[in-house]
Amino acid sequence: GYNTINMALIFTNSDGWQAMVSVKNILDVTHITDAFLSSDDTGLATNVFVTDPRLFGIRITKNW
């Protein structure tokens, strides 16, 4: 198992505007979530799947 810390802050006002700021994987830790061994004709390479790196996002919306 592994832990990932994500956070989102949402700001709203009475005029209908909303802004959301988010961070995914705050600590920027890479975890292997799965792996598989390919066939011997490709050299028995191991392929791994890892978590996303730290990602930042912003969303601005207006409601009428």
Beta strands, then each sheet from edge to edge (+ up, - down):
strand 1: 7-12
strand 2: 17-24
strand 3: 32-37
strand 4: 46-50
strand 5: 55-62
sheet 1: 1+ 2- 5+
sheet 2: 3+ 4-
end
